[in-house]
Amino acid sequence: MSKPVNDAELHEIVQRVVHQVMGTSTREPAVPAAPSPARTDVSGRKVVAIGADHGGFELKESLKSELSTLGFEINDIGTNSKDAVDYPDFAHAVAQAVGSGKAWRGIMIDGAGIGSCIVANKVPGVRAGMAYDYSSAVNSREHNDTNVLTLGAGLIGVNLAKQIVKTWLTTEFAGGRHTSRVDKIKSVEKKYLK
């Protein structure tokens, strides 16, 4: 009879599978990227801007306690109820907080996560990515150095969302071959900032 696998062992197995699927080696040391400006509060904790529309409100409230437990300062952009609102307003505000340096990272939740991702990517300095599982959270950080995460409350549950957020916030940009690609993303953005 095999022994049960603990959380740390399960995490290691998942990481190995993700690296195999992505074609990277778990033995390759990640080359740290140049640190991005990290807005911190008076205690030195990193600030995470979080927002949602009415469809993401409940998930946003659940994730706020997770962020606090992880030691992040929270900048709650809204909405503050389940009354109908327009996701572009809140996605824009979250992205502006990150793009202006008022927040280290941003998280936006709507029904599917797609529309908010589109809006956030219009803000200079923002690289938003939608994540729907562990692998997409890791990939968006390691390969794309995303600084805004969008989630679809109608597509994922609370426990999966917490895993995605924790993974996304703690995964470092891998640098190396990905640095030139992220630089190309930035250069495309600069062409339209006239």
C-alpha positions as CSV (number, residue, x, y, z in Angstrom):
1,M,0.0,0.0,0.0
2,S,1.4,3.4,-1.0
3,K,1.8,6.2,1.6
4,P,-0.4,9.3,1.2
5,V,1.2,12.3,-0.5
6,N,1.4,15.5,1.5
7,D,0.8,19.0,0.2
8,A,4.5,19.8,-0.3
9,E,5.1,16.6,-2.3
10,L,2.0,17.2,-4.4
11,H,3.2,20.8,-5.1
12,E,6.6,19.4,-6.2
13,I,4.9,16.8,-8.5
14,V,2.7,19.5,-10.1
15,Q,5.7,21.8,-10.6
16,R,7.7,18.9,-12.3
17,V,4.7,18.2,-14.7
18,V,4.3,21.9,-15.5
19,H,8.0,22.2,-16.3
20,Q,7.9,19.1,-18.5
21,V,4.9,20.3,-20.4
22,M,6.4,23.8,-20.9
23,G,9.8,22.3,-21.9
24,T,11.8,23.9,-19.0
25,S,14.0,22.1,-16.6
26,T,13.3,22.2,-12.9
27,R,17.0,22.1,-12.4
28,E,17.5,25.4,-14.4
29,P,18.0,28.2,-12.0
30,A,15.7,31.1,-12.8
31,V,17.5,34.2,-13.8
32,P,15.9,37.0,-11.8
33,A,14.6,39.9,-13.8
34,A,15.3,43.5,-12.9
35,P,13.0,44.2,-9.9
36,S,9.9,46.1,-10.8
37,P,9.0,49.0,-8.6
38,A,7.1,47.6,-5.6
39,R,4.7,49.9,-3.9
40,T,4.8,49.2,-0.2
41,D,2.8,50.4,2.8
42,V,4.4,51.9,5.9
43,S,5.2,48.5,7.3
44,G,7.0,47.5,4.1
45,R,4.3,45.1,2.9
46,K,3.6,44.9,-0.9
47,V,0.4,46.6,-2.0
48,V,-2.0,44.5,-4.1
49,A,-4.9,46.4,-5.8
50,I,-8.0,44.2,-6.1
51,G,-11.3,44.9,-7.8
52,A,-14.4,43.2,-9.1
53,D,-17.6,43.7,-10.8
54,H,-20.9,42.4,-9.3
55,G,-20.2,38.9,-10.6
56,G,-16.8,38.8,-8.9
57,F,-17.7,40.6,-5.7
58,E,-18.1,37.5,-3.4
59,L,-14.8,36.0,-4.7
60,K,-13.0,39.3,-4.2
61,E,-14.1,39.4,-0.6
62,S,-12.9,35.8,-0.1
63,L,-9.5,36.6,-1.7
64,K,-9.0,39.7,0.5
65,S,-8.7,37.5,3.6
66,E,-6.2,35.2,1.7
67,L,-4.1,38.2,0.6
68,S,-4.0,39.5,4.2
69,T,-3.0,36.0,5.5
70,L,-0.2,36.0,2.9
71,G,1.1,39.3,4.3
72,F,0.0,41.7,1.5
73,E,-1.4,45.2,2.0
74,I,-4.8,45.4,0.2
75,N,-6.1,48.3,-1.9
76,D,-9.7,47.4,-2.5
77,I,-10.8,49.3,-5.6
78,G,-14.4,48.0,-5.4
79,T,-17.2,47.2,-6.2
80,N,-18.6,46.9,-2.7
81,S,-21.9,45.0,-3.4
82,K,-23.6,42.7,-5.8
83,D,-25.4,45.6,-7.4
84,A,-24.8,45.6,-11.2
85,V,-21.8,47.6,-12.3
86,D,-19.6,47.7,-15.5
87,Y,-16.4,45.6,-15.2
88,P,-14.4,48.0,-17.5
89,D,-14.5,50.7,-14.8
90,F,-13.0,48.5,-12.1
91,A,-10.5,46.7,-14.4
92,H,-9.3,50.1,-15.5
93,A,-8.9,51.4,-11.9
94,V,-7.0,48.2,-10.9
95,A,-4.7,48.5,-13.9
96,Q,-4.1,52.2,-13.3
97,A,-3.0,51.5,-9.7
98,V,-0.4,49.1,-11.1
99,G,0.6,51.1,-14.1
100,S,1.1,54.2,-11.9
101,G,3.2,52.4,-9.3
102,K,0.6,52.8,-6.6
103,A,0.3,49.0,-6.3
104,W,2.9,46.3,-6.8
105,R,0.4,43.9,-8.5
106,G,-3.3,43.9,-9.3
107,I,-6.1,41.3,-9.3
108,M,-9.4,41.8,-11.1
109,I,-12.4,39.5,-11.0
110,D,-15.4,39.5,-13.2
111,G,-17.7,36.7,-14.5
112,A,-15.2,35.2,-17.1
113,G,-12.1,37.3,-16.6
114,I,-11.7,37.9,-20.3
115,G,-13.1,41.4,-20.6
116,S,-11.2,42.7,-17.6
117,C,-8.0,41.3,-19.1
118,I,-8.6,43.2,-22.3
119,V,-9.3,46.4,-20.5
120,A,-6.3,46.1,-18.2
121,N,-3.9,45.5,-21.1
122,K,-4.9,48.9,-22.5
123,V,-3.1,50.7,-19.6
124,P,0.6,51.5,-20.2
125,G,2.9,49.4,-18.1
126,V,0.4,46.6,-17.5
127,R,0.8,43.1,-18.6
128,A,-2.5,41.4,-17.6
129,G,-3.1,37.7,-17.9
130,M,-6.1,35.6,-17.2
131,A,-5.4,32.4,-15.1
132,Y,-7.8,29.5,-14.7
133,D,-5.5,26.9,-13.2
134,Y,-2.1,26.4,-11.6
135,S,-0.3,26.1,-14.9
136,S,-1.7,29.3,-16.4
137,A,-0.8,31.2,-13.2
138,V,2.8,29.9,-13.3
139,N,3.2,30.5,-17.0
140,S,1.9,34.1,-16.9
141,R,4.4,35.0,-14.2
142,E,7.5,32.9,-15.4
143,H,7.2,33.6,-19.1
144,N,5.2,36.9,-19.3
145,D,6.0,38.8,-16.1
146,T,2.3,39.7,-15.7
147,N,1.5,42.3,-13.1
148,V,-2.3,42.1,-13.2
149,L,-4.2,38.8,-12.8
150,T,-7.7,38.5,-14.0
151,L,-10.1,35.7,-12.8
152,G,-13.5,34.5,-13.9
153,A,-15.7,34.0,-10.8
154,G,-18.2,32.1,-12.9
155,L,-15.5,29.6,-14.1
156,I,-13.5,28.8,-10.9
157,G,-14.3,28.1,-7.3
158,V,-13.0,29.8,-4.2
159,N,-10.4,27.2,-3.3
160,L,-8.9,27.1,-6.9
161,A,-8.9,30.9,-7.0
162,K,-6.9,31.0,-3.7
163,Q,-4.4,28.5,-5.1
164,I,-4.1,30.6,-8.3
165,V,-3.6,33.8,-6.5
166,K,-1.0,32.4,-4.1
167,T,0.9,30.8,-6.9
168,W,0.7,34.0,-9.1
169,L,1.9,36.2,-6.3
170,T,4.8,34.0,-5.3
171,T,6.1,32.9,-8.7
172,E,9.1,34.9,-10.0
173,F,9.7,36.0,-13.6
174,A,12.1,33.4,-15.0
175,G,14.1,36.0,-17.1
176,G,16.6,34.3,-19.4
177,R,15.0,33.7,-22.9
178,H,11.8,35.3,-21.7
179,T,13.3,38.7,-21.0
180,S,13.7,39.5,-24.7
181,R,10.1,38.5,-25.4
182,V,8.8,40.7,-22.6
183,D,11.0,43.5,-23.9
184,K,9.3,43.0,-27.3
185,I,5.9,43.3,-25.6
186,K,7.0,46.6,-24.0
187,S,8.4,47.9,-27.4
188,V,5.0,47.2,-29.1
189,E,3.3,49.2,-26.3
190,K,5.8,52.1,-26.7
191,K,4.9,52.4,-30.4
192,Y,1.4,53.5,-29.5
193,L,2.3,55.9,-26.6
194,K,2.9,58.9,-28.8
